[in-house]
Amino acid sequence: MRTSAFLCLATLVLLAGCTIVSKDSEQEGEGGSAGNPEGGGAGEAGAAGAAGTAGAAGAAAFAGNAGSSASPCGEVPTTGRCVDAHTLEMCVVSDADDQPPEVVSGACKTGMICKTDVDGASCQIEGTCVEGASECADKYSYRTCTQGAWVLTSCDTGLCQASPGYGATCMSNAGGESHPITGKLHFEHPTVKEDLTGYDYDNQVIDPAYSVVVVAYDGDEYIGSAYTRDPDGEFQIDATKAPTANTWLWFFPMVFDDNGVPMLAVARPSTYQYSNLESQEYWNWAAPTNGNSDVGTVVVREVDGSGALYIYELLVYGLNQALYYAPSIKPFNVLALWEPGKRFDCANGTCYVPKGWGAAVKYDGGQDLYTGAVLLAGTDDSPHQWSASVILHEFGHYMMDAYSRSPREAGKHSGSMLEKPGMAWSEGWATFYGQMMLGKPIYFDKQEGTTWWYDVRTPKSYVPKPDPNGPIDQELGEMMVTAMAWHLWDTESEAWDPSTIADETIWKAFTSTRMTQMNRGYEKVDFVDFLDSLRCEGVQQAPMDAVLQHFEFPYDHAMICP
């Protein structure tokens, strides 16, 4: 159960009063002004130079896959290996020209052990269940995960009740009289200026927050919890007692599975190394009830960390879509880490960390363990908490890792160069996924003091084109992969583009057996495998050819299907 976690956090708030996968965010764009967030468009030349290269080991990319070529680190593979039950080491290949491959070693988090599977080695949850998880076994009993095994507890004359953020427990009045506590949760955030020259901090927008956990405590006594709901951030806690002057509400950007285990959350990092990710505190906000059953609208301001809610709302939107389109897949959980003014030791301070050493949120009495992590820079020159494109690009890498198959291919890359097919697919998919989720073709970001953007529909002259006479496993430009994927999906077709592949079909192909267990052409999963998967799901040749031939990609339709 999460009782001790939330109680500890609640006390703190009350006192306060309130891959690695490549250079994920280093896309290239149409304009920017270095050091000036209000800078105008620099045009094509400025766009081509927008992305740099990582200069430190932390800006690394994991490379390789089962059956790939020899590791540049000799005996240590790029997919990792278990030194012992609690130590993982990997050969890490940097994006930077001047950074040689290196072996990075680290200990698994407490409660995790090093295991090897078809994708390589990683730290994974030890035991048959997650420590602290709880669920109702039936109407009159619940079970709790203790030391990796389920322990059953009878409720005797009481009833089992499961609540978000609290888990399952016996409550004497479960199903009986309750005392509703209602309200709304909103948050403020800047928008992108209409001329795409920066963020408009002077005219903040107020939006509702949904799927946020609301926990009510009367003093130190837990009296109920619920989620905020779409569309207006409304919530109703069926509390076990009427609110008093000592009753406070706490809001946590977290969503749990049926066992009470966090699936997705946003936390404040206490470490900034991708091989040692820890937090001492989930982002959270408090509001007094003043004894009222309706607390009205609670607004989280930018100064209070509303960036954490902006990040969370985008990620939970993406997770909900994935759960809807691929309900049979149980993804591993993921933690987003962000703090104003801070950055991580990966590219531009922002990246997705796949299955590796894991991440932990520690609290008095225990910890929550996460398999994947999205790391976001929060500095003034790289405020990635406000870039929907960057946030969802990173989450696109998570989706590939958790729902499909990642090539885990590394090396230097940018929008103006040809890349290995696996890398081009990984980066191209991540950008397409983000813009598909937004329903907009304009990728916008501010990084390293440069504000820039580009239209994913139309690759510029510096983006290398495919060789129409080349093989299907030729090197590709990642922005070209994004453009082809966008036009295969986009419903606002141009005259030459009749393709309109539905979201459902995109997801079926992306998560299919063809995509996850089979391969054709290049040694790692790539764009060809995605095209094969689309064809296997019934996408017709003619509209697909219209798009691919427009961009001169020589797909041969010699697909293999399960």
N, C-alpha and C positions, 0 to 999 in steps of 0.2 A: 504494500500500500504506500501511497505518497503522503501520508499524514505528516510524518516528521519533516519531509521536504518542504511542504507548503507552510507548515507552522513556522519553520525556521525562516523562510523567506518572508512570510508575513510580518514577523517580528522585526526583521531588518528594514522593511519598507516603512513600517509604522514609526520607527525611530528616525528614519530619514525624512519623513513627512511627504512623502510623495503620493584532372586527371591527371595524385596531382596529374591532371591530364592537360598537358600543354599550356600555352599562354591563352587561357580561355577568353579573357576579356580584350585581347589585343586584335580586334577587328580593325578594319581601315575604312575611312569615310570620306565624305565630301565636304570638308570644311573644318576649320578649327583655328583657334588663335592661342598659341602657347602662352601659358601664364595668365590668360585673360578669359575668365568664364563668360564674358559678354562678347567675345570675339566673333567676327563675321565669318562667312564661308571663305576658306582659303582656296577652294576649287580643287581640281583633280590632282595637281602637284602636291598640295598640302595634304590631301587625303592619303596619297601613296606613302607619305612619310610619317603618318600618324602613329603607327605601331613601331615599338622598339623591340629589343631582345632582352631577355632576362640575363642579369650578370652575376647571379649567385646560385649556389647549389639549391637553395630553396625554391628557385624559379624553375625547378626541374619538371620533366615529364616522365611518367613511367612508360616504358616501352615493352614491346614483345607480347607474346602469347604462346600458348602451348604449341609446340611444333615449329616455332619460328627459328630464325638463324641464331648463330652463336652469340652469347652475351659479350658486350664490349668490356665487361668486368671479369671475364674469365669464368671461374666456377660459380660466381654468384649471378643468378639469372635476373633478367629485368622483370620477371613475374614474381620474384621474391622466393625466399626459401626459409624454412624454420630452422634456426640454429638449435633451439631446444623448444620445449613446450611453451615457453613464455617469451621467446625472443624472435623477432622477424628482421631479416635483412634483405635489402633490394639493391640491385644495380640501377642507379638513377641517372638518366641522361638529360642534360640540360638543354634548353633552347638556345643558350648563348654560344657564340662561336669560340669564345676563349675559355669556356668551362668544360673540362674533360669529364667523362663519366666517372661516377664515384659510388662506392658502396655506403649505403646509409643503414645503420642498425638501430633498433629501438625495442624497448620492452612493451609487450601487450599490456593493456589496462588491467587492473585487478578485476577478476570476473571474466576475463577473456583468455583464450589460449590460441596458440598458433596452429593452424590447420592448413592442409594443402588439398586443393581440388583441381578441377580441369582448367580453371582460370589462373592457377598459381597459388601462392601462399598468402594468408592474411590472418589477422587476429579476429577470432569469432567468439560469440557468446558461449561460455562453458555451461554444460548441463543441458537438461531437456526443456528448461524454461528460463525466463529472465528473472534474476533476483528481485524480489519485491513485487512482482506481478501478482494480481489477484483477480478473481472472477467468481461469480455465483455458480456453484456446481449444480444447484437446484434451488427450489423456492426456500428451503430451510437450512441451507449450508453454503459455505464458500470455501475456496481453496486459495492458498498463498504459496508462491514459489520461495522455498527456503533451501539454501545451499544446493541449488540446481534441481530440486525435486518439488513436486506439488504436495502440500500438507493440507488435509481437509479439516475444517472446523464447523461444528454444528451450531446452529442458531438457537437451538432449544425451542423456546416459545416465540422467539422473534422471527423476523423475515430477513432474507438477504436482499441487500440493495446495493447496486453498483452506481457510482457517481464519477463523472469525468474529473480527473486530477486527484481523486481520492481512492479509487479502486472499489473493491467489494468489502462489505462488512455487515454485521448483524445490527439491525436497528429495530428497537422495540415498537416504534410507531411507523415502520415502513408500510406504505400503502394506507396509512391512516390519515389523521389530520395533518395538514401542512400549512405553512405560512408563507405565501408567495412574496418574494422580493424581486421587483422588476426594475427595468431601466434600459438604457441604450449605451453602446460604446462607439464613439467616433474618434477619428484621428486626423491631424492636419499634415499636409505635405505640399511641397512646391510642384508645379507643373513645368513642362518644357515650353519655352517661349515659342510663339507662332513662327518666328523667323529662324528658329532652331539655333539661336546663338547662345543658349544657356538655360539655366533654371530660373524660374520666376519666384524668388523668395519673398517678394513684396506682396504677392497676392496668393496666399496659401489657400488650398482647397480643403474642405472638410468632407471626409468620406466615412461611411459606416464600416465597422470592423466585424467580420463574422468568423465563426469557428474558433473564437478565443475562449479559453476556459475562465469562468468567473467563479471564485471560491468565496464563501461567506464564513467569517469567524465572528463569534460573539466572545470577545476577550480571547482566550486561548481555546475555546470550544468550537470545533468544526460543526456547522449547522446546515451545510448544503453546498452544492455546486451545479453548474450547468454550462452550456455553450451559448455564446452569442449567435444570433441567427441572421440569415440573409432575409430580406434585402436591406434592412435598416439598422442592423446591429443590435436588435432587441434581445433581451434575455429575461428569463423567469427562473428563479431559484425556488424550488419548493422546500423551504427551510423547515427544520424540525422544531423551531421556536420562532416567535415573533421577534423582529429586530429591536435592539435597544440602542441606547446612546453609545454602547461599547461595540456595536456591530460594524465591522468594516468589510469591504469587498476588495478582492485582489484579482487582477486580470493577468493571465499568462498566455503568451502566444504559443500554444501547444495543442496538439491533437493526439488522442490516444486510440489504441486498438481495443478490441473487445476484452483483452486481458488486463487492461489498464497500463500497458506499456507504451511509452511515447513513440509515435511514428514520425513526428515532425515537430521541431521546436526551434526557437531563436534564443540564443544565450549570449551573455557577455563573456568574451574570452579572457582567461587568465594567463594563457600562453599563446605564442604566435608562431610556433614551429609546426609545420604540417605533420611531422613525425611524433609530435607530443602535444596533442590538442586537448586542452582542459578548460573547464569553466567552473566557477564557484557560485554562479547565479544565473538563473533564467531571467530574461527581461520580464519585468512585472511592474504594475502600476496599482496604486491603492486609492480608494475613495470611501469616505465615511457614509454611513446610511443616516446618521443623526436620528436613529430610531424610526425612520420612515420606511414604509414598505415599497415606495416608488422613489428611486434615487434620481430620476430624470436622466438627462444625457451627460455622460462623462466624456470629456474631450481630452485626448492625449496630444500635447503640443510638441512641436519640433524640439524645443529645449528639454523636454522630458523624455526624448528618445523615440519619437513617433516613427523614426526611420526603421526601427525594429518591426513595427506593425506593417509598414509599407512592404518590407521584405516578406513578412509572414503571409500577408494577404495574397501576394503573387504566388508564393510557393504552395499554399494550401489550395489555391485555385487549380494549380497544375496537378497536385496530388489527387484532388477530387475527380478531375477529368480522367486521370489514369485509372483510378479505382472503378470508375464507371465503364470505361472501354475495355479494361482487362481485369475483371473481377476475380478471375481464377488464379491470378498471380499474387503472391504475398511478397511485397517488396521489403527489402531491409530498410531500417529506419535511417533518418538523415537529420543532422543538426546544422543549422545555419549559425555562424558566429560573426558578430559585428559589434564594433564599439566606435563611437565618434572619435575622430582624431587618430585612429590606429590603423595599422595595416599588417598583413602577414608576410612571411618570408617566401611567398611564391610570386609569380609574375604580376607586377603592378599591385601587389598586395591582395589580389583577388584570384581565386581558382576553385575548382572542385577537387576534393581529395577522395578517391575511390576506396574500395575495400583495401585496407592496409593495417595501420596500427589502431584505428578506431579513435573515437572521441568520447570524453566523459564529462558529465556535469555532476560535480560533487556537492553534497550537502550534509548537514549534521544527521548522521544515522545511515548514510548510504550514498549511492550514486546511480545515475542513469547512464547507460552505455549506448553509443550510436555507432553504426558501421560506416556510414558515409558522412561527409561534411562539405558544406558550401561555405567558403571563406570570402568575406567581402570587405574591401577597404572602405574606411570612413573618413579619410583625410579631406582637407579642403580642396586639394588639387585632384583627388580621385574620390568624389562622393558617390560611391557605387550603390549606396542605399537608396538613391533616387533614380537609378537607371534601370527601368523595367527590362530593357533589352539585355543588359549584363546579367541581372539577377536570373532571368529565365534562360539565358544561354548556359549559365552554370548549372541550372536545374536540368537543362537538356542533357548534360553529361551524366547527371544522376539517373535520369530516365533510361539512358542507354545502358548504364551499369546495372540498374536494378530490374529493368523490364525487358531488355534486349541483350545485346552482346557488344562489348567494347573492344576495339582493336588494341587499345593501350599502346599506341605507336607514338614515338617521340622524335624530337629533333627540332631544328629551327623552322619556323613557319611564319607566314604573314599573308595578307591578302594579295600581295603582288608577286607571289612566287608559286611554282609548282611544288606539290607536296606528295609524299607517299600516299598511295590510295587509301590506306587505313586512316591516316591522320586527316586527309582531306574530307573523308566521310564523317569522322567524329566531329571535327570543327564545323563542317558545313551543316550537319544535322543539328548541332546545338544552336546555331544561329537561326536556322529555319524553324526549329521547335519554338524558340522564344517568340519569334515574329508571328508564327501561326497562332500561338496562344493569345497574343495581343490583337491579332487580326489586322495588323498594320505592317506595311513593308519598310518603314523607316526605322533603321537601327540608330539609336542616339546614345551618346556617352560623353562623359568628361573624364579624361584620365591624364595624369601627369601634367595638369594645368591646361590641357588642350581640349576644347569642346569641338566635337565632330559628329558627323552623321553620314549615312549612306542609304541608298534605296536598294534593297536586296533583289528587286525585280530586274535591274539593269546593271550588270557588271561593267565597270569603267574600263578604259583602254589599258590600264596597267594590270588588269586581272588576266592571267594567261588563259588562252582558249584551249580546249581539247584538240587533239590531232584527229581529224575525221578518218584518217587512214591508219591510225595507230591501233594498238591492241586495247581490249577492254580493261586491262589492268595497268594502263598508263598512269603516270602521275597527273594530278589534277590540281586546280586552284580551289581552295575551300569556298571562296565566294561564288565560284561557278557552280559548285555542288548545291549551295544554298539557293541560287537562282533557279536551277533546274527543279529542285524539290518544291520551291514556291510555286512555279508555274504548273507543275503537275497537280498541285493541290488547289490553287487559287480559283475562286469562282468568278472573279471579275476578269474574264479572259479577253485577250486581244484577238484580233482577227486570225492570227496564225496559231492561236493557242486554244484548242477546244477542250483541253483536259480539265476536269473538275473532280478530283478524287476526294471522296467524303472523309471526314475525320475518322469515322469508324473503320474505313478500309486502311487508312494510314496506320492506325493502331493495330489492326489485325496483322498487317504485313510486318510491322516493327517488332511485334512480340511473337511472331509465328515460329513454328519449329524450323521452317526453312531459314529464317533469319538467325536463330539462336544455335542451331545444331549442324547446319550444312554450309558449304562454302564452294564458290566457283571462281576461277580466275586467280586473283591475288591471294597470297598465303594467309592474309588476315581478312576479317569481315570488312566490306567496303560498300561503296555506292552500288556496284553491280549486284551484290547480294540483296540490297534493298529493292532494286528494280525487279530482280527475279521474284522476290516475295510479293511485290505488287501484282505481277503477272499471275502468280500462283493464286492470288486472291480474286482473280477475275478481271483485272484492269485490261482493257482492250489495247491492241497493238497500235492502231492508227492514231488515237489521241496522244499516246505516249511518244510515238515517233515524231509527232508534230513539235513537241517540246524539245526532245533530245536532239533532233536534227537541226532545229533552230540554233542550238548551242554547239552543234557539231560534235556531239558525243557519239561514238560508234557502238552503241549497244546492239547486240546481235540477236536478242530474243531466244537464245538457245538455253532457256532457263531450265533448271532442275527443280522439281517440286516433290514434296514428301509423298 
